[in-house]
Amino acid sequence: MVATDDSHDRYDFLDWLRVIAIFVLFFFHTGMIFVGWGWHIVNYQTIPSLQWPMDIAHRLRMPLLFVIAGAGMCFALGRRTTEQFLRERTKKLLLPLIAGMFLVLPPQAYYEWRLQGQWNLSWHHLWFILYLYAYILLLLPAMLWWKRTARHIAPGMWLFLLGLPLGINEHFLKPLFPETHNLVGDWYIFNHYLLLTAYGYLMASTPGIWKWLCQFRRWSLVIGIAVFVLLISGFNTGVILHDSIADHLGANIFTWLWVMVFLGYGYRYLSFANPLLIWAREASYPVYIMHQTVIVVIGYYVVQYAWVPWTKYVAILALSMGACFVLYEGCVRRFALLRLAFGMKTPPGSLRLASAPSRDDVQ
């Protein structure tokens, strides 16, 4: 049995962080329409002030989700046999991936075809689910070995060094294998998130890790801010060149430090449950599956209006959030077949408010 902290509130803070990270995706993917980086749909006028926040969010949002997912693997394996674990994860990941590709993504592909003249039905933003399932299969032997031998290491300053392998991976593999999310040949991104998932599992199996991160959260914050300032100053003065080893190492050290910041401050201030969390814990996964398609469909029509870019941004953001809420509340959560397709527990049952979340609630 994998040892963890004694209190149950750790599951609450991880759930809060996962919900917040998915909520931020609305802002990020709406922003993709207005930054000129190339996306499924684009607005002809960009919002330059969005580029820095978007770049920072790109470095933080998915790493946090993969770390939390790795922790969830640790919790789930602590309560299940290997066969039960694989069956449950297949139901929760592979089935929603397939259902999402055939039920959710076709409208997105249709509007992309109308705009760009090409049909591209793939897994799109559901690459997160595909990669996570692949990581489970790859990491399972090591996770079982770690669980069986009950090996534990004490939390300590070594945690601050975990950003270095991420930077080394980016420096050597990104030039050869640019980010594609196509699984085959996507070695830089695949290894990047594989490491972060393994970090999450390792941390969740380390006794006292969350309290340690909470205790050292101010150090993580100070160092994280310092690294950010040094990177920005280096870029502005030309001391650090983009895509140099200093850029890759610094950016990934920045990423990892801020993941530690989120975990430490999350444990300190988000270790509680309330009705909002209980609702959002269940809603966040289906909303993640739906959100990008909804943004693309709504954005396709909004960008055609002669509004200023910020008005379009706010309109797409608000309408997309509202549409996902209506789709989830009106359809997904109310039908057993849709609940199954979107990775939710079935049958629907009553909308009860549980008190303490279980280990399995962390995605």
Steps between C-alpha positions, in 0.01 A plus 500: 500500500641838404540723800360849485414782735239406755242771436246485219516871421787446257250359254295816523790727407602281207142504376487878533822538300374266228170687475677837486744377232211381283315829559809688378483303174196709401711815521796335325318344206288811449825696498641273230258667258661840562878450532594415141665168582284305256204303628178334384342844454664842521393860521661728241582756776717374784530607864875544557460542877375141522822346372703507823217368723428233240865398482517470878172307516632262234794421728285437808150369425568154354803420722281550806228274358747220423657521846155475658416209269816321611401548861158358414665184365675453833178538696307267269764226509496518877136387502479267200656190357691540176211357300248728670725801444542431127132434451399816684751720314402353165139584576591849619751589229485286188120492475461882532781545246319287241161651582646850486655445158169385351248704701673825599773574246312474165339847536844645565638326192202622295552868586872467447422359154266793426771745599813333362365262237645187657344225708706399801327254729749404768512498880589875510498616865415147616869416450524551878279196556681289239845580639385439856372154407830422324689611812296264715601206283866608491536589869294214643792255548705766682199610707426141603865444589503817707179398675615141560838592645351788702800720425471846646721805493471799724397833348783748483688754295550242224147587387626834369725315252221318316474779245844416361403173322207688342738763365750244370219314325380820331847610394592176327165382366299812415717595197466146363137433595291821518173494693227327297285296745476230233648233733724357227823699478397748771794401720575835661145554627441131571807476724429838657160400634612146574755644741239726661257211542774293662582796726137509613503131585832532683379797703172335598689195622740709710382528863462859616554648153201735503585641842860549391391688188273712715780572745737607221238672285644847560845386387347347188315826433805722551725282284226464238461879476878545487535250213219675312663843542839364394350338189313814396805718563719257310269498198466880498876560522595223260697308763261205459409401147174329416536122456844505662592259778462785752147561366403134519648437844370828642148457360466150640645594837240780500227248417597258774546767767152635432350152511655475847353841583152391396523177698639669811256789508218272387559270795506800734191685376290252299479206740124515535189382320182691429200452267681681217794258511271200525316614187816605314688179583249304295438766235862589417582191294196517268549876470862444402390259227241747363661839549724538194235391251255745658757780478571424134132488403411822682823669395435424133195727505626765744821578310292598197352799682660843471568526872824596668709193592447528875123507454522185290725336759260568786200392290658169399620436855163569663293318238730196506487468876123537497457247219718241676302550820170450317624195310636342816201575721235442235642192327821336616438453869137391459537196272683184596636439150642852474645476848681185394621662176637801690681298765253555783372247748173329412209474559409867555329450836424793725707819515635434846768710665784281620714628785857385455610408147650161434847437364351402168346844438839644404518454123 
